Each structure stands twice: as structure tokens, then as C-alpha cells.
């Protein structure tokens, strides 16, 4: 978390000339993609949500989005999507039997 806070502090104080900001953004994105390759999905979500929640203005709309996601997941949790691969459907069916 401290590393994340340091990155935000650095990003807020970083000044890039208006002609170089796209390049700076691409370099940041490239660095993130390199870091992301060694993370699992849960770590990525935790990092992204952490980044969003560190900004106080984002807190309210992030809470709204998470609430909508929870509601949709609750509805979709009991459905099997016919467009998924058979392995996924088998995984869902086996996990429902365990309940």
C-alpha cells in the first residue's frame, strides 16, 4: 500500500509537457502491463480498486459500481451461459453440486 501511495504522490507531482503526455501515458501503461503479467486476477483487481479508492472523489461512484456488480452477479450466479466453453460449464455444474 505504501508503494501505491508513493506512485500516486509521484504521479500527482509529475509534470509533463503537453506534447509528451501521450508518450508518458504509454510508458506508464507498459510498466503496468509488465507488472500485471506476474499477478493473478485477484491481485490485479485489488490493485486497481485500491488505486480508484485512494482518490476520495472516486469512492462514491466505485461503491455504486460495486453494488450493481454484486446485484448482477447474484442474478447470473445461478445461470449457465450457453456461450461459454464446455469446460467452464462443467466447472460451474460441479461447483453447484458441492453447495
Backbone as a chain_set.jsonl record, in Angstrom:
{"seq": "XXXXXXXXXXXXXXXXXXXXXXXXXXXXXXXXXXXXXXXXXXXXXXXXXXXXXXXXXXXXXXXXXXXXXXXXXXXXXXXXXXXXXXXXXXXXXXXXXXX", "coords": {"N": [[0.824, -1.192, 0.0], [1.989, 1.199, 0.713], [3.767, 1.55, -1.361], [1.995, 1.975, -3.439], [0.843, 4.393, -2.617], [3.122, 6.021, -2.797], [3.522, 5.948, -5.565], [1.212, 7.287, -6.444], [1.637, 9.804, -5.302], [3.93, 10.564, -6.703], [2.881, 10.567, -9.29], [1.012, 12.612, -9.118], [2.626, 14.818, -8.755], [4.172, 14.821, -10.954], [5.156, 16.494, -13.82], [4.472, 16.844, -17.128], [5.358, 17.967, -20.342], [2.898, 19.304, -22.572], [3.029, 18.177, -25.091], [4.24, 15.764, -24.689], [2.693, 14.112, -23.085], [1.108, 11.903, -24.1], [3.074, 9.977, -24.713], [4.218, 9.624, -22.204], [2.042, 8.523, -20.843], [1.736, 6.107, -22.26], [4.14, 4.869, -21.566], [3.772, 4.51, -18.809], [1.579, 2.764, -18.895], [2.723, 0.588, -20.182], [4.589, -0.216, -18.257], [2.809, -0.982, -16.244], [1.534, -3.171, -17.489], [3.644, -4.961, -17.685], [4.122, -5.462, -14.953], [1.662, -6.62, -14.355], [1.694, -9.124, -15.56], [2.846, -10.91, -13.804], [0.985, -11.204, -11.824], [-1.945, -12.576, -10.245], [-5.483, -12.742, -11.025], [-6.967, -11.795, -8.825], [-5.117, -10.214, -7.432], [-4.694, -8.206, -9.319], [-7.249, -7.005, -9.461], [-7.442, -6.124, -6.811], [-5.37, -4.252, -6.753], [-6.187, -2.4, -8.747], [-8.698, -1.55, -7.737], [-7.8, -0.526, -5.357], [-6.28, 1.648, -6.261], [-8.319, 3.218, -7.379], [-9.903, 3.709, -5.122], [-8.252, 5.176, -3.488], [-8.482, 7.761, -4.202], [-10.466, 10.216, -3.068], [-12.701, 11.375, -4.32], [-13.553, 9.443, -6.038], [-14.686, 7.462, -4.532], [-17.52, 7.311, -4.008], [-18.756, 6.716, -6.526], [-17.444, 4.366, -7.156], [-18.378, 2.689, -5.146], [-21.072, 2.584, -5.943], [-20.826, 1.277, -8.433], [-19.751, -1.188, -7.614], [-21.907, -2.146, -6.116], [-23.883, -2.512, -8.102], [-22.578, -4.444, -9.614], [-22.467, -6.551, -7.747], [-25.21, -7.107, -7.486], [-25.859, -7.925, -10.11], [-24.159, -10.123, -10.352], [-25.245, -11.807, -8.433], [-27.659, -12.464, -9.649], [-26.771, -13.681, -12.024], [-25.284, -15.753, -11.091], [-26.558, -18.194, -10.726], [-27.139, -18.979, -13.255], [-26.26, -20.612, -16.335], [-24.164, -19.743, -18.846], [-24.78, -20.189, -22.202], [-22.88, -19.663, -24.083], [-20.368, -20.037, -23.137], [-17.342, -21.978, -22.95], [-17.321, -25.59, -22.956], [-15.786, -26.641, -20.807], [-15.939, -24.664, -18.863], [-18.655, -24.673, -18.246], [-18.875, -27.241, -17.171], [-17.285, -26.867, -14.919], [-18.815, -24.98, -13.487], [-21.156, -26.472, -13.076], [-20.156, -28.545, -11.46], [-19.34, -27.093, -9.213], [-21.785, -26.156, -8.311], [-22.993, -28.5, -7.492], [-21.566, -29.066, -5.24], [-22.515, -27.283, -3.393]], "CA": [[0.0, 0.0, 0.0], [2.876, 2.359, 0.736], [4.292, 1.722, -2.721], [0.902, 2.558, -4.207], [0.748, 5.799, -2.233], [4.273, 6.721, -3.383], [3.271, 6.108, -7.001], [0.226, 8.35, -6.63], [2.28, 11.08, -4.991], [4.811, 10.86, -7.825], [2.054, 10.864, -10.459], [0.381, 13.925, -8.937], [3.613, 15.889, -8.845], [4.887, 14.718, -12.225], [4.723, 17.458, -14.825], [4.974, 16.511, -18.462], [4.934, 18.944, -21.35], [1.649, 18.892, -23.223], [3.295, 17.371, -26.284], [4.8, 14.467, -24.323], [1.865, 13.328, -22.183], [0.723, 10.58, -24.618], [4.211, 9.076, -24.562], [4.327, 9.33, -20.779], [0.941, 7.613, -20.524], [2.066, 4.797, -22.827], [5.211, 4.275, -20.766], [3.145, 4.06, -17.561], [0.76, 1.599, -19.222], [3.646, -0.513, -20.468], [5.097, -0.671, -16.964], [1.731, -1.698, -15.554], [1.32, -4.461, -18.148], [4.749, -5.838, -17.292], [3.848, -5.889, -13.576], [0.437, -7.406, -14.33], [1.935, -10.488, -16.023], [3.213, -11.785, -12.69], [-0.075, -11.155, -10.817], [-3.168, -13.291, -10.588], [-6.621, -11.836, -11.227], [-7.347, -11.169, -7.562], [-4.148, -9.154, -7.148], [-4.944, -7.106, -10.255], [-8.453, -6.302, -9.011], [-7.13, -5.434, -5.559], [-4.549, -3.077, -7.067], [-6.984, -1.408, -9.467], [-9.669, -0.96, -6.816], [-7.039, 0.302, -4.419], [-5.946, 2.913, -6.927], [-9.531, 4.012, -7.504], [-10.421, 4.102, -3.82], [-7.368, 6.135, -2.834], [-8.937, 9.101, -4.561], [-11.713, 10.375, -2.326], [-13.835, 11.698, -5.194], [-14.0, 8.233, -6.725], [-15.247, 6.499, -3.584], [-18.972, 7.134, -4.122], [-19.165, 6.007, -7.737], [-16.92, 2.998, -7.085], [-19.35, 1.949, -4.336], [-22.249, 2.336, -6.785], [-20.482, 0.256, -9.428], [-19.636, -2.471, -6.92], [-23.257, -2.589, -5.75], [-24.511, -3.023, -9.327], [-21.892, -5.696, -9.959], [-22.924, -7.584, -6.808], [-26.584, -7.478, -7.844], [-25.833, -8.701, -11.359], [-23.512, -11.409, -10.106], [-26.2, -12.642, -7.705], [-28.627, -12.971, -10.628], [-26.1, -14.537, -13.003], [-24.57, -16.833, -10.427], [-27.29, -19.453, -10.881], [-27.343, -19.26, -14.68], [-25.125, -21.09, -17.121], [-24.126, -19.05, -20.13], [-24.594, -21.182, -23.263], [-21.782, -19.266, -24.965], [-19.083, -20.403, -22.541], [-16.771, -23.257, -23.369], [-17.836, -26.708, -22.155], [-15.029, -26.806, -19.568], [-16.465, -23.708, -17.897], [-19.974, -25.16, -17.837], [-18.624, -28.376, -16.28], [-16.787, -26.315, -13.66], [-19.96, -24.383, -12.797], [-22.035, -27.556, -12.635], [-19.528, -29.259, -10.341], [-19.35, -26.233, -8.028], [-23.159, -26.083, -7.815], [-23.277, -29.76, -6.807], [-20.9, -29.015, -3.94], [-23.28, -26.399, -2.492]], "C": [[0.871, 1.261, 0.0], [3.452, 2.627, -0.644], [3.241, 2.39, -3.595], [0.757, 4.045, -3.897], [1.909, 6.605, -2.805], [4.063, 6.962, -4.872], [2.272, 7.222, -7.259], [0.831, 9.712, -6.357], [3.164, 11.516, -6.15], [3.994, 11.26, -9.054], [1.411, 12.241, -10.344], [1.37, 15.057, -9.131], [4.368, 15.877, -10.166], [4.302, 15.714, -13.226], [5.325, 17.04, -16.155], [4.506, 17.582, -19.428], [3.727, 18.41, -22.12], [1.892, 18.033, -24.457], [3.78, 15.969, -25.938], [3.871, 13.614, -23.477], [1.405, 12.006, -22.786], [1.845, 9.55, -24.473], [4.382, 8.663, -23.098], [3.253, 8.338, -20.346], [1.229, 6.207, -21.041], [3.164, 4.107, -22.026], [4.669, 3.753, -19.441], [2.342, 2.788, -17.805], [1.636, 0.382, -19.488], [4.219, -1.083, -19.168], [4.057, -1.456, -16.193], [1.513, -3.077, -16.166], [2.427, -5.448, -17.805], [4.521, -6.353, -15.873], [2.663, -6.838, -13.518], [0.68, -8.859, -14.732], [2.303, -11.433, -14.886], [2.176, -11.757, -11.568], [-1.227, -12.052, -11.237], [-4.324, -12.286, -10.62], [-6.995, -11.107, -9.949], [-6.4, -10.027, -7.207], [-4.373, -7.947, -8.054], [-6.158, -6.306, -9.805], [-8.181, -5.519, -7.735], [-6.324, -4.169, -5.836], [-5.381, -1.997, -7.755], [-8.011, -0.75, -8.552], [-8.966, -0.082, -5.79], [-6.694, 1.651, -5.014], [-7.18, 3.808, -7.042], [-9.993, 4.544, -6.151], [-9.515, 5.076, -3.084], [-7.765, 7.572, -3.143], [-10.331, 9.285, -3.976], [-12.912, 10.64, -3.233], [-14.392, 10.451, -5.861], [-14.767, 7.285, -5.818], [-16.741, 6.266, -3.815], [-19.352, 6.37, -5.381], [-18.594, 4.604, -7.789], [-17.863, 2.14, -6.25], [-20.606, 1.628, -5.141], [-21.981, 1.226, -7.793], [-20.392, -1.114, -8.772], [-21.0, -3.015, -6.518], [-23.981, -3.173, -6.957], [-23.889, -4.357, -9.718], [-22.346, -6.82, -9.043], [-24.333, -8.05, -7.153], [-26.607, -8.331, -9.106], [-25.207, -10.069, -11.152], [-24.461, -12.351, -9.367], [-27.224, -13.248, -8.66], [-27.965, -13.98, -11.558], [-25.428, -15.757, -12.388], [-25.249, -18.185, -10.64], [-27.555, -19.812, -12.334], [-26.074, -19.818, -15.304], [-25.215, -20.427, -18.484], [-23.867, -20.068, -21.237], [-23.421, -20.861, -24.188], [-20.406, -19.562, -24.376], [-18.611, -21.742, -23.081], [-17.29, -24.372, -22.462], [-17.089, -26.902, -20.831], [-15.568, -25.885, -18.475], [-17.808, -24.189, -17.364], [-19.805, -26.343, -16.886], [-18.134, -27.891, -14.921], [-17.936, -25.732, -12.843], [-20.871, -25.476, -12.254], [-21.44, -28.295, -11.439], [-19.527, -28.403, -9.077], [-20.755, -26.092, -7.459], [-23.536, -27.362, -7.076], [-22.679, -29.762, -5.408], [-21.666, -28.169, -2.941], [-24.234, -27.163, -1.694]], "O": [[0.532, 2.262, -0.632], [3.609, 3.778, -1.051], [3.559, 3.268, -4.397], [0.573, 4.859, -4.802], [1.72, 7.738, -3.249], [4.379, 8.034, -5.387], [2.45, 8.016, -8.183], [0.575, 10.669, -7.088], [3.159, 12.684, -6.539], [4.369, 12.183, -9.777], [1.276, 12.956, -11.338], [1.008, 16.131, -9.611], [5.116, 16.808, -10.468], [3.09, 15.756, -13.439], [6.541, 16.899, -16.284], [3.372, 18.051, -19.336], [3.571, 17.201, -22.288], [1.031, 17.234, -24.826], [3.743, 15.076, -26.784], [4.223, 12.476, -23.167], [1.31, 11.03, -22.041], [1.591, 8.39, -24.148], [4.655, 7.501, -22.797], [3.524, 7.42, -19.572], [0.992, 5.225, -20.336], [3.12, 2.892, -21.83], [5.058, 2.674, -18.995], [2.413, 1.844, -17.018], [1.315, -0.726, -19.059], [4.318, -2.3, -19.009], [4.367, -2.467, -15.563], [1.326, -4.051, -15.438], [2.171, -6.642, -17.652], [4.704, -7.541, -15.609], [2.659, -7.769, -12.713], [-0.054, -9.744, -14.292], [2.09, -12.64, -14.998], [2.453, -12.236, -10.468], [-1.461, -12.265, -12.427], [-4.147, -11.116, -10.278], [-7.31, -9.918, -9.988], [-6.844, -8.983, -6.73], [-4.257, -6.803, -7.614], [-6.115, -5.076, -9.767], [-8.633, -4.383, -7.59], [-6.568, -3.13, -5.222], [-5.298, -0.821, -7.398], [-8.18, 0.469, -8.584], [-9.473, 0.972, -5.405], [-6.803, 2.679, -4.345], [-7.095, 5.017, -6.826], [-10.422, 5.693, -6.044], [-9.96, 5.74, -2.148], [-7.409, 8.491, -2.405], [-11.267, 8.58, -4.355], [-14.018, 10.181, -2.947], [-15.571, 10.405, -6.21], [-15.441, 6.381, -6.313], [-17.181, 5.117, -3.816], [-20.186, 5.467, -5.321], [-19.195, 3.724, -8.405], [-18.124, 0.989, -6.6], [-21.147, 0.527, -5.035], [-22.813, 0.34, -7.984], [-20.9, -2.096, -9.314], [-21.222, -4.224, -6.574], [-24.623, -4.218, -6.848], [-24.594, -5.288, -10.108], [-22.587, -7.933, -9.509], [-24.621, -9.247, -7.118], [-27.3, -9.347, -9.159], [-25.672, -11.062, -11.712], [-24.483, -13.552, -9.637], [-27.615, -14.405, -8.505], [-28.545, -15.027, -11.847], [-25.049, -16.688, -13.1], [-24.572, -19.21, -10.725], [-28.144, -20.857, -12.61], [-24.963, -19.532, -14.858], [-26.222, -20.542, -19.183], [-22.84, -20.745, -21.217], [-23.017, -21.703, -24.99], [-19.389, -19.361, -25.041], [-19.399, -22.532, -23.602], [-17.658, -24.114, -21.316], [-17.699, -27.289, -19.835], [-15.645, -26.271, -17.308], [-18.064, -24.117, -16.162], [-20.523, -26.435, -15.891], [-18.521, -28.437, -13.887], [-18.02, -25.964, -11.637], [-21.308, -25.412, -11.105], [-22.163, -28.633, -10.502], [-19.697, -28.933, -7.978], [-20.912, -25.924, -6.25], [-24.319, -27.314, -6.128], [-23.221, -30.387, -4.497], [-21.475, -28.333, -1.735], [-24.961, -26.588, -0.884]]}, "num_chains": 1, "name": "protein.A"}
